[in-house]
């Protein structure tokens, strides 16, 4: 058995980063670690993924989408 010192990372191809303070606020979306676009809603995440050729059936599936800095309902800064 091999051991890894790295923490578990989701195999998700899509990563949605935390809310950026702007007017309007947005979240950066990455596919395979590369910046793809800015999302201002869950719908934007779905559209960006589709443009990258990835179909999302469930935004709660952590094997598909990795949410950082808040979940799918977090679209504003505190």
N, CA, C and O atoms as a Maestro MAE file, in Angstrom:
{
 s_m_m2io_version
 :::
 2.0.0
}

f_m_ct {
 s_m_title
 :::
 protein
 m_atom[312] {
  # First column is atom index #
  i_m_mmod_type
  r_m_x_coord
  r_m_y_coord
  r_m_z_coord
  i_m_residue_number
  s_m_chain_name
  s_m_pdb_residue_name
  s_m_pdb_atom_name
  i_m_atomic_number
  :::
  1 25 0.835 -1.178 0.000 1 A "UNK " " N  " 7
  2 3 0.000 0.000 0.000 1 A "UNK " " CA " 6
  3 2 0.877 1.239 0.000 1 A "UNK " " C  " 6
  4 15 1.825 1.340 0.779 1 A "UNK " " O  " 8
  5 25 0.561 2.164 -0.863 2 A "UNK " " N  " 7
  6 3 1.332 3.398 -0.906 2 A "UNK " " CA " 6
  7 2 0.618 4.469 -0.105 2 A "UNK " " C  " 6
  8 15 -0.610 4.491 -0.026 2 A "UNK " " O  " 8
  9 25 1.388 5.342 0.477 3 A "UNK " " N  " 7
  10 3 0.829 6.437 1.257 3 A "UNK " " CA " 6
  11 2 1.101 7.743 0.547 3 A "UNK " " C  " 6
  12 15 2.118 7.911 -0.125 3 A "UNK " " O  " 8
  13 25 0.178 8.653 0.711 4 A "UNK " " N  " 7
  14 3 0.330 9.979 0.125 4 A "UNK " " CA " 6
  15 2 0.214 11.009 1.226 4 A "UNK " " C  " 6
  16 15 -0.668 10.912 2.080 4 A "UNK " " O  " 8
  17 25 1.093 11.992 1.217 5 A "UNK " " N  " 7
  18 3 1.027 13.040 2.227 5 A "UNK " " CA " 6
  19 2 0.047 14.135 1.817 5 A "UNK " " C  " 6
  20 15 -0.294 15.000 2.624 5 A "UNK " " O  " 8
  21 25 -0.408 14.098 0.561 6 A "UNK " " N  " 7
  22 3 -1.353 15.104 0.087 6 A "UNK " " CA " 6
  23 2 -2.751 14.766 0.589 6 A "UNK " " C  " 6
  24 15 -3.135 13.597 0.623 6 A "UNK " " O  " 8
  25 25 -3.521 15.797 0.984 7 A "UNK " " N  " 7
  26 3 -4.893 15.536 1.411 7 A "UNK " " CA " 6
  27 2 -5.734 15.076 0.219 7 A "UNK " " C  " 6
  28 15 -5.382 15.311 -0.937 7 A "UNK " " O  " 8
  29 25 -6.847 14.421 0.526 8 A "UNK " " N  " 7
  30 3 -7.744 13.952 -0.535 8 A "UNK " " CA " 6
  31 2 -8.215 15.134 -1.362 8 A "UNK " " C  " 6
  32 15 -8.621 16.163 -0.823 8 A "UNK " " O  " 8
  33 25 -8.157 14.979 -2.650 9 A "UNK " " N  " 7
  34 3 -8.674 16.004 -3.545 9 A "UNK " " CA " 6
  35 2 -9.756 15.396 -4.394 9 A "UNK " " C  " 6
  36 15 -9.646 14.252 -4.835 9 A "UNK " " O  " 8
  37 25 -10.794 16.155 -4.621 10 A "UNK " " N  " 7
  38 3 -11.909 15.693 -5.430 10 A "UNK " " CA " 6
  39 2 -11.457 15.460 -6.861 10 A "UNK " " C  " 6
  40 15 -10.644 16.216 -7.392 10 A "UNK " " O  " 8
  41 25 -11.984 14.410 -7.486 11 A "UNK " " N  " 7
  42 3 -11.650 14.175 -8.892 11 A "UNK " " CA " 6
  43 2 -12.425 15.100 -9.830 11 A "UNK " " C  " 6
  44 15 -12.325 14.979 -11.051 11 A "UNK " " O  " 8
  45 25 -13.196 16.023 -9.254 12 A "UNK " " N  " 7
  46 3 -14.035 16.905 -10.062 12 A "UNK " " CA " 6
  47 2 -13.208 17.697 -11.070 12 A "UNK " " C  " 6
  48 15 -12.148 18.229 -10.741 12 A "UNK " " O  " 8
  49 25 -13.706 17.765 -12.292 13 A "UNK " " N  " 7
  50 3 -13.036 18.554 -13.322 13 A "UNK " " CA " 6
  51 2 -13.361 20.029 -13.181 13 A "UNK " " C  " 6
  52 15 -12.590 20.879 -13.626 13 A "UNK " " O  " 8
  53 25 -14.498 20.344 -12.564 14 A "UNK " " N  " 7
  54 3 -14.942 21.729 -12.428 14 A "UNK " " CA " 6
  55 2 -14.717 22.185 -10.988 14 A "UNK " " C  " 6
  56 15 -15.119 21.507 -10.042 14 A "UNK " " O  " 8
  57 25 -14.073 23.335 -10.833 15 A "UNK " " N  " 7
  58 3 -13.872 23.942 -9.526 15 A "UNK " " CA " 6
  59 2 -14.467 25.337 -9.560 15 A "UNK " " C  " 6
  60 15 -14.182 26.126 -10.460 15 A "UNK " " O  " 8
  61 25 -15.302 25.633 -8.565 16 A "UNK " " N  " 7
  62 3 -15.895 26.962 -8.443 16 A "UNK " " CA " 6
  63 2 -15.270 27.597 -7.205 16 A "UNK " " C  " 6
  64 15 -15.476 27.130 -6.085 16 A "UNK " " O  " 8
  65 25 -14.505 28.664 -7.419 17 A "UNK " " N  " 7
  66 3 -13.786 29.330 -6.328 17 A "UNK " " CA " 6
  67 2 -14.705 30.276 -5.568 17 A "UNK " " C  " 6
  68 15 -15.834 30.531 -5.987 17 A "UNK " " O  " 8
  69 25 -14.212 30.793 -4.450 18 A "UNK " " N  " 7
  70 3 -14.997 31.674 -3.588 18 A "UNK " " CA " 6
  71 2 -15.430 32.959 -4.260 18 A "UNK " " C  " 6
  72 15 -14.903 33.345 -5.303 18 A "UNK " " O  " 8
  73 25 -16.396 33.611 -3.645 19 A "UNK " " N  " 7
  74 3 -16.979 34.849 -4.179 19 A "UNK " " CA " 6
  75 2 -15.943 35.958 -4.199 19 A "UNK " " C  " 6
  76 15 -15.237 36.188 -3.217 19 A "UNK " " O  " 8
  77 25 -15.864 36.639 -5.329 20 A "UNK " " N  " 7
  78 3 -14.981 37.789 -5.501 20 A "UNK " " CA " 6
  79 2 -15.798 39.061 -5.274 20 A "UNK " " C  " 6
  80 15 -16.860 39.231 -5.874 20 A "UNK " " O  " 8
  81 25 -15.307 39.956 -4.409 21 A "UNK " " N  " 7
  82 3 -16.063 41.183 -4.141 21 A "UNK " " CA " 6
  83 2 -15.992 42.126 -5.335 21 A "UNK " " C  " 6
  84 15 -14.950 42.723 -5.606 21 A "UNK " " O  " 8
  85 25 -17.066 42.247 -6.019 22 A "UNK " " N  " 7
  86 3 -17.170 43.125 -7.194 22 A "UNK " " CA " 6
  87 2 -18.625 43.550 -7.303 22 A "UNK " " C  " 6
  88 15 -19.459 43.144 -6.494 22 A "UNK " " O  " 8
  89 25 -18.918 44.341 -8.273 23 A "UNK " " N  " 7
  90 3 -20.292 44.749 -8.499 23 A "UNK " " CA " 6
  91 2 -20.700 44.365 -9.908 23 A "UNK " " C  " 6
  92 15 -20.385 45.102 -10.842 23 A "UNK " " O  " 8
  93 25 -21.381 43.253 -10.109 24 A "UNK " " N  " 7
  94 3 -21.881 42.305 -9.114 24 A "UNK " " CA " 6
  95 2 -20.808 41.295 -8.702 24 A "UNK " " C  " 6
  96 15 -19.837 41.086 -9.429 24 A "UNK " " O  " 8
  97 25 -20.984 40.676 -7.545 25 A "UNK " " N  " 7
  98 3 -20.034 39.645 -7.107 25 A "UNK " " CA " 6
  99 2 -20.043 38.466 -8.082 25 A "UNK " " C  " 6
  100 15 -21.050 38.203 -8.739 25 A "UNK " " O  " 8
  101 25 -18.921 37.764 -8.171 26 A "UNK " " N  " 7
  102 3 -18.844 36.620 -9.077 26 A "UNK " " CA " 6
  103 2 -17.928 35.564 -8.477 26 A "UNK " " C  " 6
  104 15 -17.219 35.815 -7.502 26 A "UNK " " O  " 8
  105 25 -17.955 34.375 -9.080 27 A "UNK " " N  " 7
  106 3 -17.072 33.285 -8.683 27 A "UNK " " CA " 6
  107 2 -16.322 32.806 -9.918 27 A "UNK " " C  " 6
  108 15 -16.903 32.667 -10.994 27 A "UNK " " O  " 8
  109 25 -15.039 32.557 -9.756 28 A "UNK " " N  " 7
  110 3 -14.216 32.060 -10.855 28 A "UNK " " CA " 6
  111 2 -14.483 30.566 -11.031 28 A "UNK " " C  " 6
  112 15 -14.561 29.815 -10.059 28 A "UNK " " O  " 8
  113 25 -14.618 30.156 -12.282 29 A "UNK " " N  " 7
  114 3 -14.846 28.747 -12.599 29 A "UNK " " CA " 6
  115 2 -13.630 28.228 -13.354 29 A "UNK " " C  " 6
  116 15 -13.194 28.818 -14.343 29 A "UNK " " O  " 8
  117 25 -13.090 27.112 -12.868 30 A "UNK " " N  " 7
  118 3 -11.955 26.464 -13.518 30 A "UNK " " CA " 6
  119 2 -12.380 25.080 -14.008 30 A "UNK " " C  " 6
  120 15 -13.175 24.398 -13.362 30 A "UNK " " O  " 8
  121 25 -11.847 24.683 -15.140 31 A "UNK " " N  " 7
  122 3 -12.022 23.321 -15.637 31 A "UNK " " CA " 6
  123 2 -10.626 22.734 -15.789 31 A "UNK " " C  " 6
  124 15 -9.771 23.301 -16.469 31 A "UNK " " O  " 8
  125 25 -10.411 21.605 -15.154 32 A "UNK " " N  " 7
  126 3 -9.104 20.947 -15.161 32 A "UNK " " CA " 6
  127 2 -7.988 21.893 -14.724 32 A "UNK " " C  " 6
  128 15 -6.876 21.841 -15.249 32 A "UNK " " O  " 8
  129 25 -8.301 22.768 -13.745 33 A "UNK " " N  " 7
  130 3 -7.311 23.676 -13.180 33 A "UNK " " CA " 6
  131 2 -7.045 24.925 -13.996 33 A "UNK " " C  " 6
  132 15 -6.163 25.711 -13.649 33 A "UNK " " O  " 8
  133 25 -7.785 25.123 -15.068 34 A "UNK " " N  " 7
  134 3 -7.576 26.277 -15.945 34 A "UNK " " CA " 6
  135 2 -8.769 27.225 -15.868 34 A "UNK " " C  " 6
  136 15 -9.919 26.786 -15.904 34 A "UNK " " O  " 8
  137 25 -8.494 28.530 -15.760 35 A "UNK " " N  " 7
  138 3 -9.562 29.536 -15.721 35 A "UNK " " CA " 6
  139 2 -10.412 29.429 -16.984 35 A "UNK " " C  " 6
  140 15 -9.896 29.436 -18.102 35 A "UNK " " O  " 8
  141 25 -11.717 29.332 -16.782 36 A "UNK " " N  " 7
  142 3 -12.633 29.238 -17.919 36 A "UNK " " CA " 6
  143 2 -13.565 30.434 -17.983 36 A "UNK " " C  " 6
  144 15 -13.873 30.924 -19.069 36 A "UNK " " O  " 8
  145 25 -14.022 30.913 -16.820 37 A "UNK " " N  " 7
  146 3 -14.935 32.043 -16.844 37 A "UNK " " CA " 6
  147 2 -15.346 32.483 -15.460 37 A "UNK " " C  " 6
  148 15 -14.875 31.969 -14.445 37 A "UNK " " O  " 8
  149 25 -16.255 33.466 -15.455 38 A "UNK " " N  " 7
  150 3 -16.790 34.008 -14.208 38 A "UNK " " CA " 6
  151 2 -18.270 33.692 -14.155 38 A "UNK " " C  " 6
  152 15 -18.994 33.882 -15.132 38 A "UNK " " O  " 8
  153 25 -18.711 33.210 -13.010 39 A "UNK " " N  " 7
  154 3 -20.115 32.874 -12.822 39 A "UNK " " CA " 6
  155 2 -20.728 33.794 -11.776 39 A "UNK " " C  " 6
  156 15 -20.106 34.100 -10.759 39 A "UNK " " O  " 8
  157 25 -21.945 34.226 -12.037 40 A "UNK " " N  " 7
  158 3 -22.679 35.042 -11.086 40 A "UNK " " CA " 6
  159 2 -23.882 34.297 -10.533 40 A "UNK " " C  " 6
  160 15 -24.652 34.836 -9.738 40 A "UNK " " O  " 8
  161 25 -24.037 33.027 -10.974 41 A "UNK " " N  " 7
  162 3 -25.147 32.208 -10.498 41 A "UNK " " CA " 6
  163 2 -24.865 30.743 -10.816 41 A "UNK " " C  " 6
  164 15 -23.920 30.415 -11.534 41 A "UNK " " O  " 8
  165 25 -25.710 29.869 -10.262 42 A "UNK " " N  " 7
  166 3 -25.590 28.440 -10.570 42 A "UNK " " CA " 6
  167 2 -25.798 28.193 -12.062 42 A "UNK " " C  " 6
  168 15 -25.148 27.331 -12.653 42 A "UNK " " O  " 8
  169 25 -26.696 28.947 -12.659 43 A "UNK " " N  " 7
  170 3 -26.952 28.795 -14.094 43 A "UNK " " CA " 6
  171 2 -25.702 29.072 -14.896 43 A "UNK " " C  " 6
  172 15 -25.421 28.371 -15.868 43 A "UNK " " O  " 8
  173 25 -24.937 30.096 -14.501 44 A "UNK " " N  " 7
  174 3 -23.687 30.401 -15.195 44 A "UNK " " CA " 6
  175 2 -22.707 29.231 -15.110 44 A "UNK " " C  " 6
  176 15 -22.002 28.939 -16.077 44 A "UNK " " O  " 8
  177 25 -22.662 28.559 -13.952 45 A "UNK " " N  " 7
  178 3 -21.772 27.399 -13.801 45 A "UNK " " CA " 6
  179 2 -22.173 26.313 -14.795 45 A "UNK " " C  " 6
  180 15 -21.318 25.717 -15.450 45 A "UNK " " O  " 8
  181 25 -23.466 26.063 -14.904 46 A "UNK " " N  " 7
  182 3 -23.962 25.053 -15.844 46 A "UNK " " CA " 6
  183 2 -23.620 25.420 -17.287 46 A "UNK " " C  " 6
  184 15 -23.204 24.562 -18.065 46 A "UNK " " O  " 8
  185 25 -23.793 26.685 -17.641 47 A "UNK " " N  " 7
  186 3 -23.501 27.130 -19.005 47 A "UNK " " CA " 6
  187 2 -22.011 27.063 -19.326 47 A "UNK " " C  " 6
  188 15 -21.628 26.642 -20.417 47 A "UNK " " O  " 8
  189 25 -21.177 27.475 -18.385 48 A "UNK " " N  " 7
  190 3 -19.727 27.422 -18.585 48 A "UNK " " CA " 6
  191 2 -19.277 25.977 -18.760 48 A "UNK " " C  " 6
  192 15 -18.456 25.672 -19.625 48 A "UNK " " O  " 8
  193 25 -19.825 25.088 -17.929 49 A "UNK " " N  " 7
  194 3 -19.477 23.674 -18.044 49 A "UNK " " CA " 6
  195 2 -19.899 23.117 -19.398 49 A "UNK " " C  " 6
  196 15 -19.144 22.382 -20.036 49 A "UNK " " O  " 8
  197 25 -21.089 23.462 -19.829 50 A "UNK " " N  " 7
  198 3 -21.586 22.974 -21.120 50 A "UNK " " CA " 6
  199 2 -20.708 23.458 -22.265 50 A "UNK " " C  " 6
  200 15 -20.440 22.709 -23.205 50 A "UNK " " O  " 8
  201 25 -20.260 24.703 -22.190 51 A "UNK " " N  " 7
  202 3 -19.369 25.235 -23.226 51 A "UNK " " CA " 6
  203 2 -18.047 24.476 -23.260 51 A "UNK " " C  " 6
  204 15 -17.402 24.379 -24.304 51 A "UNK " " O  " 8
  205 25 -17.648 23.935 -22.099 52 A "UNK " " N  " 7
  206 3 -16.411 23.150 -22.025 52 A "UNK " " CA " 6
  207 2 -16.663 21.681 -22.362 52 A "UNK " " C  " 6
  208 15 -15.744 20.863 -22.318 52 A "UNK " " O  " 8
  209 25 -17.909 21.350 -22.699 53 A "UNK " " N  " 7
  210 3 -18.241 19.984 -23.075 53 A "UNK " " CA " 6
  211 2 -18.543 19.065 -21.906 53 A "UNK " " C  " 6
  212 15 -18.500 17.843 -22.045 53 A "UNK " " O  " 8
  213 25 -18.853 19.654 -20.743 54 A "UNK " " N  " 7
  214 3 -19.149 18.872 -19.548 54 A "UNK " " CA " 6
  215 2 -20.608 19.094 -19.170 54 A "UNK " " C  " 6
  216 15 -21.035 20.230 -18.969 54 A "UNK " " O  " 8
  217 25 -21.363 18.018 -19.075 55 A "UNK " " N  " 7
  218 3 -22.753 18.099 -18.667 55 A "UNK " " CA " 6
  219 2 -22.835 17.835 -17.170 55 A "UNK " " C  " 6
  220 15 -22.324 16.828 -16.681 55 A "UNK " " O  " 8
  221 25 -23.479 18.741 -16.451 56 A "UNK " " N  " 7
  222 3 -23.661 18.585 -15.007 56 A "UNK " " CA " 6
  223 2 -25.118 18.214 -14.765 56 A "UNK " " C  " 6
  224 15 -26.028 18.962 -15.125 56 A "UNK " " O  " 8
  225 25 -25.332 17.048 -14.152 57 A "UNK " " N  " 7
  226 3 -26.683 16.621 -13.813 57 A "UNK " " CA " 6
  227 2 -27.039 16.970 -12.377 57 A "UNK " " C  " 6
  228 15 -28.216 17.090 -12.038 57 A "UNK " " O  " 8
  229 25 -26.024 17.134 -11.529 58 A "UNK " " N  " 7
  230 3 -26.256 17.381 -10.113 58 A "UNK " " CA " 6
  231 2 -25.140 18.260 -9.565 58 A "UNK " " C  " 6
  232 15 -23.995 17.821 -9.455 58 A "UNK " " O  " 8
  233 25 -25.471 19.496 -9.223 59 A "UNK " " N  " 7
  234 3 -24.468 20.425 -8.694 59 A "UNK " " CA " 6
  235 2 -23.967 20.023 -7.309 59 A "UNK " " C  " 6
  236 15 -22.983 20.584 -6.827 59 A "UNK " " O  " 8
  237 25 -24.627 19.061 -6.663 60 A "UNK " " N  " 7
  238 3 -24.192 18.573 -5.357 60 A "UNK " " CA " 6
  239 2 -23.251 17.383 -5.461 60 A "UNK " " C  " 6
  240 15 -22.741 16.910 -4.445 60 A "UNK " " O  " 8
  241 25 -23.013 16.893 -6.672 61 A "UNK " " N  " 7
  242 3 -22.137 15.743 -6.875 61 A "UNK " " CA " 6
  243 2 -20.683 16.209 -6.815 61 A "UNK " " C  " 6
  244 15 -20.181 16.826 -7.754 61 A "UNK " " O  " 8
  245 25 -20.011 15.908 -5.698 62 A "UNK " " N  " 7
  246 3 -18.642 16.374 -5.499 62 A "UNK " " CA " 6
  247 2 -17.642 15.705 -6.435 62 A "UNK " " C  " 6
  248 15 -16.494 16.141 -6.524 62 A "UNK " " O  " 8
  249 25 -18.054 14.667 -7.124 63 A "UNK " " N  " 7
  250 3 -17.190 14.060 -8.137 63 A "UNK " " CA " 6
  251 2 -17.241 14.846 -9.444 63 A "UNK " " C  " 6
  252 15 -16.437 14.613 -10.347 63 A "UNK " " O  " 8
  253 25 -18.189 15.777 -9.540 64 A "UNK " " N  " 7
  254 3 -18.360 16.573 -10.762 64 A "UNK " " CA " 6
  255 2 -17.945 18.021 -10.529 64 A "UNK " " C  " 6
  256 15 -17.226 18.602 -11.341 64 A "UNK " " O  " 8
  257 25 -18.398 18.603 -9.419 65 A "UNK " " N  " 7
  258 3 -18.132 20.018 -9.119 65 A "UNK " " CA " 6
  259 2 -17.544 20.136 -7.727 65 A "UNK " " C  " 6
  260 15 -18.079 19.579 -6.769 65 A "UNK " " O  " 8
  261 25 -16.453 20.855 -7.618 66 A "UNK " " N  " 7
  262 3 -15.819 21.135 -6.324 66 A "UNK " " CA " 6
  263 2 -16.074 22.600 -5.991 66 A "UNK " " C  " 6
  264 15 -15.659 23.489 -6.734 66 A "UNK " " O  " 8
  265 25 -16.753 22.850 -4.878 67 A "UNK " " N  " 7
  266 3 -17.080 24.208 -4.440 67 A "UNK " " CA " 6
  267 2 -16.082 24.632 -3.365 67 A "UNK " " C  " 6
  268 15 -15.904 23.930 -2.370 67 A "UNK " " O  " 8
  269 25 -15.438 25.766 -3.559 68 A "UNK " " N  " 7
  270 3 -14.472 26.290 -2.598 68 A "UNK " " CA " 6
  271 2 -14.978 27.651 -2.120 68 A "UNK " " C  " 6
  272 15 -15.376 28.489 -2.930 68 A "UNK " " O  " 8
  273 25 -14.960 27.867 -0.821 69 A "UNK " " N  " 7
  274 3 -15.380 29.155 -0.287 69 A "UNK " " CA " 6
  275 2 -16.883 29.329 -0.271 69 A "UNK " " C  " 6
  276 15 -17.381 30.446 -0.414 69 A "UNK " " O  " 8
  277 25 -17.602 28.253 -0.101 70 A "UNK " " N  " 7
  278 3 -19.062 28.306 -0.059 70 A "UNK " " CA " 6
  279 2 -19.664 27.387 -1.095 70 A "UNK " " C  " 6
  280 15 -19.041 27.093 -2.116 70 A "UNK " " O  " 8
  281 25 -20.867 26.939 -0.834 71 A "UNK " " N  " 7
  282 3 -21.542 26.015 -1.730 71 A "UNK " " CA " 6
  283 2 -22.272 26.705 -2.864 71 A "UNK " " C  " 6
  284 15 -22.041 27.878 -3.157 71 A "UNK " " O  " 8
  285 25 -23.151 25.958 -3.492 72 A "UNK " " N  " 7
  286 3 -23.834 26.436 -4.690 72 A "UNK " " CA " 6
  287 2 -24.783 27.601 -4.424 72 A "UNK " " C  " 6
  288 15 -25.197 28.281 -5.363 72 A "UNK " " O  " 8
  289 25 -25.134 27.843 -3.160 73 A "UNK " " N  " 7
  290 3 -26.022 28.952 -2.836 73 A "UNK " " CA " 6
  291 2 -25.271 30.206 -2.381 73 A "UNK " " C  " 6
  292 15 -25.901 31.200 -2.021 73 A "UNK " " O  " 8
  293 25 -23.957 30.176 -2.391 74 A "UNK " " N  " 7
  294 3 -23.142 31.309 -1.931 74 A "UNK " " CA " 6
  295 2 -22.729 32.162 -3.124 74 A "UNK " " C  " 6
  296 15 -21.859 31.772 -3.902 74 A "UNK " " O  " 8
  297 25 -23.356 33.328 -3.266 75 A "UNK " " N  " 7
  298 3 -23.062 34.204 -4.402 75 A "UNK " " CA " 6
  299 2 -22.816 35.651 -3.993 75 A "UNK " " C  " 6
  300 15 -22.678 36.525 -4.849 75 A "UNK " " O  " 8
  301 25 -22.761 35.906 -2.694 76 A "UNK " " N  " 7
  302 3 -22.450 37.255 -2.214 76 A "UNK " " CA " 6
  303 2 -21.394 37.162 -1.130 76 A "UNK " " C  " 6
  304 15 -21.210 36.106 -0.525 76 A "UNK " " O  " 8
  305 25 -20.704 38.257 -0.884 77 A "UNK " " N  " 7
  306 3 -19.710 38.299 0.188 77 A "UNK " " CA " 6
  307 2 -20.417 38.649 1.495 77 A "UNK " " C  " 6
  308 15 -21.425 39.354 1.488 77 A "UNK " " O  " 8
  309 25 -19.891 38.159 2.611 78 A "UNK " " N  " 7
  310 3 -20.546 38.438 3.915 78 A "UNK " " CA " 6
  311 2 -20.465 39.896 4.293 78 A "UNK " " C  " 6
  312 15 -20.963 40.289 5.348 78 A "UNK " " O  " 8
  :::
 }
 m_bond[311] {
  # First column is bond index #
  i_m_from
  i_m_to
  i_m_order
  :::
  1 1 2 1
  2 2 3 1
  3 3 4 2
  4 3 5 1
  5 5 6 1
  6 6 7 1
  7 7 8 2
  8 7 9 1
  9 9 10 1
  10 10 11 1
  11 11 12 2
  12 11 13 1
  13 13 14 1
  14 14 15 1
  15 15 16 2
  16 15 17 1
  17 17 18 1
  18 18 19 1
  19 19 20 2
  20 19 21 1
  21 21 22 1
  22 22 23 1
  23 23 24 2
  24 23 25 1
  25 25 26 1
  26 26 27 1
  27 27 28 2
  28 27 29 1
  29 29 30 1
  30 30 31 1
  31 31 32 2
  32 31 33 1
  33 33 34 1
  34 34 35 1
  35 35 36 2
  36 35 37 1
  37 37 38 1
  38 38 39 1
  39 39 40 2
  40 39 41 1
  41 41 42 1
  42 42 43 1
  43 43 44 2
  44 43 45 1
  45 45 46 1
  46 46 47 1
  47 47 48 2
  48 47 49 1
  49 49 50 1
  50 50 51 1
  51 51 52 2
  52 51 53 1
  53 53 54 1
  54 54 55 1
  55 55 56 2
  56 55 57 1
  57 57 58 1
  58 58 59 1
  59 59 60 2
  60 59 61 1
  61 61 62 1
  62 62 63 1
  63 63 64 2
  64 63 65 1
  65 65 66 1
  66 66 67 1
  67 67 68 2
  68 67 69 1
  69 69 70 1
  70 70 71 1
  71 71 72 2
  72 71 73 1
  73 73 74 1
  74 74 75 1
  75 75 76 2
  76 75 77 1
  77 77 78 1
  78 78 79 1
  79 79 80 2
  80 79 81 1
  81 81 82 1
  82 82 83 1
  83 83 84 2
  84 83 85 1
  85 85 86 1
  86 86 87 1
  87 87 88 2
  88 87 89 1
  89 89 90 1
  90 90 91 1
  91 91 92 2
  92 91 93 1
  93 93 94 1
  94 94 95 1
  95 95 96 2
  96 95 97 1
  97 97 98 1
  98 98 99 1
  99 99 100 2
  100 99 101 1
  101 101 102 1
  102 102 103 1
  103 103 104 2
  104 103 105 1
  105 105 106 1
  106 106 107 1
  107 107 108 2
  108 107 109 1
  109 109 110 1
  110 110 111 1
  111 111 112 2
  112 111 113 1
  113 113 114 1
  114 114 115 1
  115 115 116 2
  116 115 117 1
  117 117 118 1
  118 118 119 1
  119 119 120 2
  120 119 121 1
  121 121 122 1
  122 122 123 1
  123 123 124 2
  124 123 125 1
  125 125 126 1
  126 126 127 1
  127 127 128 2
  128 127 129 1
  129 129 130 1
  130 130 131 1
  131 131 132 2
  132 131 133 1
  133 133 134 1
  134 134 135 1
  135 135 136 2
  136 135 137 1
  137 137 138 1
  138 138 139 1
  139 139 140 2
  140 139 141 1
  141 141 142 1
  142 142 143 1
  143 143 144 2
  144 143 145 1
  145 145 146 1
  146 146 147 1
  147 147 148 2
  148 147 149 1
  149 149 150 1
  150 150 151 1
  151 151 152 2
  152 151 153 1
  153 153 154 1
  154 154 155 1
  155 155 156 2
  156 155 157 1
  157 157 158 1
  158 158 159 1
  159 159 160 2
  160 159 161 1
  161 161 162 1
  162 162 163 1
  163 163 164 2
  164 163 165 1
  165 165 166 1
  166 166 167 1
  167 167 168 2
  168 167 169 1
  169 169 170 1
  170 170 171 1
  171 171 172 2
  172 171 173 1
  173 173 174 1
  174 174 175 1
  175 175 176 2
  176 175 177 1
  177 177 178 1
  178 178 179 1
  179 179 180 2
  180 179 181 1
  181 181 182 1
  182 182 183 1
  183 183 184 2
  184 183 185 1
  185 185 186 1
  186 186 187 1
  187 187 188 2
  188 187 189 1
  189 189 190 1
  190 190 191 1
  191 191 192 2
  192 191 193 1
  193 193 194 1
  194 194 195 1
  195 195 196 2
  196 195 197 1
  197 197 198 1
  198 198 199 1
  199 199 200 2
  200 199 201 1
  201 201 202 1
  202 202 203 1
  203 203 204 2
  204 203 205 1
  205 205 206 1
  206 206 207 1
  207 207 208 2
  208 207 209 1
  209 209 210 1
  210 210 211 1
  211 211 212 2
  212 211 213 1
  213 213 214 1
  214 214 215 1
  215 215 216 2
  216 215 217 1
  217 217 218 1
  218 218 219 1
  219 219 220 2
  220 219 221 1
  221 221 222 1
  222 222 223 1
  223 223 224 2
  224 223 225 1
  225 225 226 1
  226 226 227 1
  227 227 228 2
  228 227 229 1
  229 229 230 1
  230 230 231 1
  231 231 232 2
  232 231 233 1
  233 233 234 1
  234 234 235 1
  235 235 236 2
  236 235 237 1
  237 237 238 1
  238 238 239 1
  239 239 240 2
  240 239 241 1
  241 241 242 1
  242 242 243 1
  243 243 244 2
  244 243 245 1
  245 245 246 1
  246 246 247 1
  247 247 248 2
  248 247 249 1
  249 249 250 1
  250 250 251 1
  251 251 252 2
  252 251 253 1
  253 253 254 1
  254 254 255 1
  255 255 256 2
  256 255 257 1
  257 257 258 1
  258 258 259 1
  259 259 260 2
  260 259 261 1
  261 261 262 1
  262 262 263 1
  263 263 264 2
  264 263 265 1
  265 265 266 1
  266 266 267 1
  267 267 268 2
  268 267 269 1
  269 269 270 1
  270 270 271 1
  271 271 272 2
  272 271 273 1
  273 273 274 1
  274 274 275 1
  275 275 276 2
  276 275 277 1
  277 277 278 1
  278 278 279 1
  279 279 280 2
  280 279 281 1
  281 281 282 1
  282 282 283 1
  283 283 284 2
  284 283 285 1
  285 285 286 1
  286 286 287 1
  287 287 288 2
  288 287 289 1
  289 289 290 1
  290 290 291 1
  291 291 292 2
  292 291 293 1
  293 293 294 1
  294 294 295 1
  295 295 296 2
  296 295 297 1
  297 297 298 1
  298 298 299 1
  299 299 300 2
  300 299 301 1
  301 301 302 1
  302 302 303 1
  303 303 304 2
  304 303 305 1
  305 305 306 1
  306 306 307 1
  307 307 308 2
  308 307 309 1
  309 309 310 1
  310 310 311 1
  311 311 312 2
  :::
 }
}
